[in-house]
Amino acid sequence: MATPNDPAIRSFVPVAGDSHFPIQNLPFGVFSRSSCGGPRVGVAIGDFVLDLKVLAEAYLLKGKVLEPDFFRRQQDLNEFMGRGPAARLEVRRLISDLLRQDAPTLRDNGALREHALIPRAEVRMHLPARIENYTDFYSSKEHATNVGIMMRGPQNALMPNWLHLPVAYHGRASSVVISGTDIPRPHGQTKADDAPTPAFGPSRNLDFELEMGFFVGPGNELGRPVPIGQAADHIFGMVLVNDWSARDIQKWEYQPLGPFLAKNFATSISPWVVTLDALEPFRIAGPKQDPEPLPYLRSSGNWAYDVQLEVWLQTAKTSTPERISASNCKYLYWSICQQLAHHTINGCNLRPGDLLASGTISGPTPESFGSMLELAWKGTKPFALSSGETRAFLQDGDRVTITGWCQGDGYRVGFGEVTGKILPALAC
Amino acid sequence: MATPNDPAIRSFVPVAGDSHFPIQNLPFGVFSRSSCGGPRVGVAIGDFVLDLKVLAEAYLLKGKVLEPDFFRRQQDLNEFMGRGPAARLEVRRLISDLLRQDAPTLRDNGALREHALIPRAEVRMHLPARIENYTDFYSSKEHATNVGIMMRGPQNALMPNWLHLPVAYHGRASSVVISGTDIPRPHGQTKADDAPTPAFGPSRNLDFELEMGFFVGPGNELGRPVPIGQAADHIFGMVLVNDWSARDIQKWEYQPLGPFLAKNFATSISPWVVTLDALEPFRIAGPKQDPEPLPYLRSSGNWAYDVQLEVWLQTAKTSTPERISASNCKYLYWSICQQLAHHTINGCNLRPGDLLASGTISGPTPESFGSMLELAWKGTKPFALSSGETRAFLQDGDRVTITGWCQGDGYRVGFGEVTGKILPALAC
């Protein structure tokens, strides 16, 4: 029998060739619609959401790992994430079997289908999990190098530790928001190089950061590191991340303890969590690591993901977005398994639903840089838009949309998008 | 009628003169005991815990703000914290009135008293709240100066931003643990100054940090800063904090994004949350702030707290602890109201149960330094213990206990203690 990843299988639900959500994807998310009560778990298929609560109520999710009524109770993905790969693979198989072209159960039951398959345009998406811990890495060598050159010159671009460990810091969990949330321009302290004292006001150097993130599946006990060979079993799936940044606030505040208010006003994520299972066919070799990392960071196999990433900008004066960056997840120097193994090597405990993001993903060419800071080189090289406008940093009314997908042979396994619009600073 | 803070009132529960928990304190915590089911909310009085679930079930918590059965349902303090000062003041008043020497309701009902008042020695304490966000400040000028001198010399000890804003970073919420939890020595990467490459192994420079922290009461909406004049209404109460630190790991990893694995293996807190109401009589003027901070950080009134703090060390070879530091919360340069106002000025949302810690609290004299890093001056001046041992950093078997109290006229409003013992590194 075909596996859920088989490129040949098709669903009875119509799926366009460039859709991000063919039957080979089946990403999980949390949604609601006004007529149907509170949030529940769904799976994206074509332009529809498959309601797992409805399937559970119809006794169509009978497996050996999860209780058949499991998804009647779930309002977020935390508990499902915590059940691990066996539960995820089972549900993925059950749903794939229900959605196949040749499977009559759902296809031929009009009343059930109408309940279970809801047009995506009619639902509201929520955060996929209660995120109690959010960590942001700094895993793109190109990004770290670019920022290092701007700060310290080309001779000392990478810090001495950078090639030895995946640098990271804790971000703010409470201000992770779902795609579509507007982002008011934050206030803060900034200090011009030639000013004697800091000033207060709305940030003038507002930026996006093109990132990807993963959700933790089963956690680990405090004091018990996860060996790198088991790291993938603790990862549920991935999303797109825009880690909004106020560069002028960051510059003044970040020494010596790292970014704080420059980042914690908002971090946006895409709503559909693409499982490691769906991404399996798109694993490739990552960049060669030289020097070889310490043993606890050494893994075998390919742990980079070939995910094409794009950033689109639409200004208040334009009616269509314009692509301003094209990067790829495969450029990341440190893999998600290395990130997770490093995070826990001191015994730090991860929990189901924790979010670990990659840091800005920049590629080797200027077109592939993942932030305005790099695209306009610290404001020194504002870039032109087709509207005739120029940008060094984000202006009020600018909408940033990040999209990403893996290109298969005749189909895509995609992430949808994460989008957000900059609003003028609120009165303070 | 006397207020709950009146030094003259006494409880029918015996309270020693040096007890941290007289009727003037009434701190809130979460406890369980094997015979009584799951965690519930309690209040410390003398050597007892008053069980608020039992009081609610006996209809003895009838007020105007909270539902009478509120504490039947609570397994942590988050929801109570979120209800704000009016609910807190009401419950405080109701409990004070029940515990007074001249109040017969509980005093003269033996069966009820036996259920409601449990010896503290018989209960297990839990984290007072589900902590979803933990922020650590760096608010002691003496500590920041000491560390700055060690790192950069006396000319550039304080970073340029330090006097203008309360520097902070996000810590790890999942690894905040309750007092009494043992702390295995963490593994990690370190690099000696003269080594060409980093090494891996157990941290050799393990440290404590003497801190205090506060729990957020009602939160704020994302995008809506809390003005400093309203900050206190968003603060529930305070605890003692020991922010364990691996200095060798920190030194190698922290550039440029701040401490990560050096801190997130464990942060210990004391179990009893002392309310701002109980601390009210001990508010004093803090250090003069020069330069005057920006308007959003200016507050009127006294917002420092006169809390005497002590650190005690007991080694594996000794049978009694020895005091190694005596500091005071009043030394903090940035007040808790300034911390909260700064944290939200960019719109960052705080939630009930979030923990904000002060950073290491060092005083002006060497005896008042709040970390081994400072007490033994980066390992260069190991200090002698009365047992004949010396210490530069913590050794396996060392137990660190932090205690703190406000000294009233004939009574103390105290925090109990936060304690933890260093275990040898686990096999990795």
Boltz contact constraints between the chains, C-beta under 6 A:
constraints:
  - contact:
      token1: [A, 132]
      token2: [B, 132]
      max_distance: 6.0
  - contact:
      token1: [A, 132]
      token2: [B, 173]
      max_distance: 6.0
  - contact:
      token1: [A, 133]
      token2: [B, 173]
      max_distance: 6.0
  - contact:
      token1: [A, 133]
      token2: [B, 174]
      max_distance: 6.0
  - contact:
      token1: [A, 159]
      token2: [B, 255]
      max_distance: 6.0
  - contact:
      token1: [A, 161]
      token2: [B, 252]
      max_distance: 6.0
  - contact:
      token1: [A, 164]
      token2: [B, 198]
      max_distance: 6.0
  - contact:
      token1: [A, 165]
      token2: [B, 189]
      max_distance: 6.0
  - contact:
      token1: [A, 167]
      token2: [B, 257]
      max_distance: 6.0
  - contact:
      token1: [A, 168]
      token2: [B, 260]
      max_distance: 6.0
  - contact:
      token1: [A, 169]
      token2: [B, 257]
      max_distance: 6.0
  - contact:
      token1: [A, 169]
      token2: [B, 258]
      max_distance: 6.0
  - contact:
      token1: [A, 169]
      token2: [B, 260]
      max_distance: 6.0
  - contact:
      token1: [A, 170]
      token2: [B, 170]
      max_distance: 6.0
  - contact:
      token1: [A, 170]
      token2: [B, 172]
      max_distance: 6.0
  - contact:
      token1: [A, 172]
      token2: [B, 170]
      max_distance: 6.0
  - contact:
      token1: [A, 173]
      token2: [B, 133]
      max_distance: 6.0
  - contact:
      token1: [A, 174]
      token2: [B, 133]
      max_distance: 6.0
  - contact:
      token1: [A, 174]
      token2: [B, 349]
      max_distance: 6.0
  - contact:
      token1: [A, 174]
      token2: [B, 351]
      max_distance: 6.0
  - contact:
      token1: [A, 175]
      token2: [B, 222]
      max_distance: 6.0
  - contact:
      token1: [A, 175]
      token2: [B, 348]
      max_distance: 6.0
  - contact:
      token1: [A, 175]
      token2: [B, 349]
      max_distance: 6.0
  - contact:
      token1: [A, 184]
      token2: [B, 223]
      max_distance: 6.0
  - contact:
      token1: [A, 186]
      token2: [B, 346]
      max_distance: 6.0
  - contact:
      token1: [A, 186]
      token2: [B, 347]
      max_distance: 6.0
  - contact:
      token1: [A, 187]
      token2: [B, 345]
      max_distance: 6.0
  - contact:
      token1: [A, 187]
      token2: [B, 346]
      max_distance: 6.0
  - contact:
      token1: [A, 188]
      token2: [B, 346]
      max_distance: 6.0
  - contact:
      token1: [A, 189]
      token2: [B, 165]
      max_distance: 6.0
  - contact:
      token1: [A, 198]
      token2: [B, 164]
      max_distance: 6.0
  - contact:
      token1: [A, 200]
      token2: [B, 294]
      max_distance: 6.0
  - contact:
      token1: [A, 222]
      token2: [B, 175]
      max_distance: 6.0
  - contact:
      token1: [A, 223]
      token2: [B, 184]
      max_distance: 6.0
  - contact:
      token1: [A, 252]
      token2: [B, 161]
      max_distance: 6.0
  - contact:
      token1: [A, 255]
      token2: [B, 159]
      max_distance: 6.0
  - contact:
      token1: [A, 257]
      token2: [B, 167]
      max_distance: 6.0
  - contact:
      token1: [A, 257]
      token2: [B, 169]
      max_distance: 6.0
  - contact:
      token1: [A, 257]
      token2: [B, 258]
      max_distance: 6.0
  - contact:
      token1: [A, 258]
      token2: [B, 169]
      max_distance: 6.0
  - contact:
      token1: [A, 258]
      token2: [B, 257]
      max_distance: 6.0
  - contact:
      token1: [A, 258]
      token2: [B, 258]
      max_distance: 6.0
  - contact:
      token1: [A, 260]
      token2: [B, 168]
      max_distance: 6.0
  - contact:
      token1: [A, 260]
      token2: [B, 169]
      max_distance: 6.0
  - contact:
      token1: [A, 261]
      token2: [B, 346]
      max_distance: 6.0
  - contact:
      token1: [A, 264]
      token2: [B, 348]
      max_distance: 6.0
  - contact:
      token1: [A, 265]
      token2: [B, 346]
      max_distance: 6.0
  - contact:
      token1: [A, 265]
      token2: [B, 347]
      max_distance: 6.0
  - contact:
      token1: [A, 265]
      token2: [B, 348]
      max_distance: 6.0
  - contact:
      token1: [A, 294]
      token2: [B, 200]
      max_distance: 6.0
  - contact:
      token1: [A, 345]
      token2: [B, 187]
      max_distance: 6.0
  - contact:
      token1: [A, 346]
      token2: [B, 186]
      max_distance: 6.0
  - contact:
      token1: [A, 346]
      token2: [B, 187]
      max_distance: 6.0
  - contact:
      token1: [A, 346]
      token2: [B, 188]
      max_distance: 6.0
  - contact:
      token1: [A, 346]
      token2: [B, 261]
      max_distance: 6.0
  - contact:
      token1: [A, 346]
      token2: [B, 265]
      max_distance: 6.0
  - contact:
      token1: [A, 347]
      token2: [B, 186]
      max_distance: 6.0
  - contact:
      token1: [A, 347]
      token2: [B, 265]
      max_distance: 6.0
  - contact:
      token1: [A, 348]
      token2: [B, 175]
      max_distance: 6.0
  - contact:
      token1: [A, 348]
      token2: [B, 264]
      max_distance: 6.0
  - contact:
      token1: [A, 348]
      token2: [B, 265]
      max_distance: 6.0
  - contact:
      token1: [A, 349]
      token2: [B, 174]
      max_distance: 6.0
  - contact:
      token1: [A, 349]
      token2: [B, 175]
      max_distance: 6.0
  - contact:
      token1: [A, 351]
      token2: [B, 174]
      max_distance: 6.0
